[in-house]
Amino acid sequence: MRAVELFCGAGGMSRGLIDAGIQVIQAYDAWPVAVENYRHNIGPHAEVADLKNLLSIIPEIARLAPDMICGGPPCQDYSLAGRRQEGENASMTIAFAIIATAVRPEWIIMENVIQAAKSQAWADARTMLKRAGYGLSESRTNASLYGVPQSRRRLIVTARLGERDGFLQSAIAAASSMRPMTLRDFFAPVVKNPETSPVRRLPRSREKEASEIRGRIGAFPENRRPHPDDIALVENGFVYSRPVRGGRGVRTIDEPYPTVTRTSWERPAPKYLSNPHPDDPAPAASTFALTRDQASRIQGFPEDWRWIARTQRDILQMIANAVPAPLAKAIGEIILARQAGQTIPAIEGRFLDWLERSGHRRTIARNIKSSAMRARRLLDGRTYADLARELANLDAVAGFASLPKNTRSDLRRALLLLAEFEASKKSRSKRRCPLASIETTPETLELANAA
Ligand SMILES: C[S@@+](CC[C@H](N)C(=O)[O-])C[C@H]1O[C@@H](n2cnc3c(N)ncnc32)[C@H](O)[C@@H]1O
């Protein structure tokens, strides 16, 4: 899969997608410092470009004919201002949608802060994507469930041409780990000799779980020397990070770190020390603050990543801006698995209740659900916003014609009922997203019923 990344920054998202097996063929950002870091650490395919220059950028990307357009448009406006005060940065979400819908690759990934979901810019971008024929999955993710020791909540929108809305939601949820990754999960394995080290490791019972969670970001190389700062952090056991909106300043290392920001490395200010949060688990003055290198690593940048910039402020900005690479990797792997037909969208349990309410006995309802799952497997996990197309593609699947007549009829009918169920859910929330309904016309009903 060949991807073009917009607003690539220093390359956090690219790093993760490349690790998943996606080829990033071109990347753009307006900030020369970020592009220099990208080129130094990832490859020469990044270019300085103002993505507002749609007339030059769209034909250039269209010529590359990517399978995917991805990116995290800048987001400060959403974080600071209300819906009516959205400014220049929010309009970059619109630029993203204009470029993506003009080039029309099969796949799109867009990352943004959670607040963007309620913005006018995203409402407009969403309308454009729907009109261009994309099905959307809008997931509110927490990076700590995808191999990152950081409670970073972000909106991840994945879109694919022709799909039904929500098509990837269950796969994204299924890829999350059973508990958030903590700082100890991330840093404690540096302790080589637990018997002699003063640093407390995890209890044996939690070691296995932690190594499974760590497995997502890969094991440390055997010959890796523990970094003194990592040992100091684990020994201290507490970490300070400048609180936002009156939250806690101090966490234990048995929690994920809060969202990495440009000020993450700062020591507590006198104002905080004289008026600490009542729930701080330790006095802020005696805690550890992440080093720049640790902040970079918990954002998923590899240990051998080299930052080049004249100011520390620029480096911290690039680190804070990034999509953590392990999160991007997880999303990339989920997309590649669906593309290869290795996963199918889950069917909600409520489908059975809905079938019962529509007059089917429970055993019959279960058969319908398993037929729908079988049909989805035959379709390689694809869903279609257009039911007639879904049924026509099912008919065209190799081997479908040789199935017994009753089976073919059951599979078609199961897909039809599933589409009706999903449309009934959508119609309840139609005022929220007026374009997101499934088309069931008399022709599609006829198609489904034809045996
Ligand atoms: C949230 S950061 C993206 C970080 C990146 N996804 C990563 O994982 O490292 C947003 C980026 O948008 C870039 N940007 C802002 N306005 C732009 C514009 N008009 N054209 C191109 N890039 C722009 C900024 O320089 C910044 O690097």
The ligand as a Gaussian input file, in Angstrom:
#p B3LYP/6-31G(d) Opt

LIG

0 1
 C        0.004000      17.951000      14.505000
 S        1.407000      18.304000      13.543000
 C        1.609000      16.800000      12.635000
 C        2.520000      15.813000      13.279000
 C        2.733000      14.543000      12.510000
 N        1.480000      13.908000      12.158000
 C        3.586000      13.542000      13.273000
 O        3.122000      12.448000      13.553000
 O        4.752000      13.854000      13.575000
 C        0.752000      19.406000      12.345000
 C        1.761000      19.873000      11.322000
 O        1.057000      20.695000      10.365000
 C        2.019000      21.577000       9.822000
 N        1.307000      22.679000       9.121000
 C        0.599000      23.705000       9.644000
 N        0.095000      24.495000       8.657000
 C        0.500000      23.941000       7.486000
 C        0.291000      24.281000       6.110000
 N       -0.407000      25.363000       5.752000
 N        0.844000      23.493000       5.161000
 C        1.568000      22.394000       5.517000
 N        1.802000      22.043000       6.786000
 C        1.275000      22.793000       7.768000
 C        2.821000      22.028000      11.035000
 O        4.087000      22.513000      10.641000
 C        2.895000      20.721000      11.849000
 O        4.109000      20.066000      11.631000

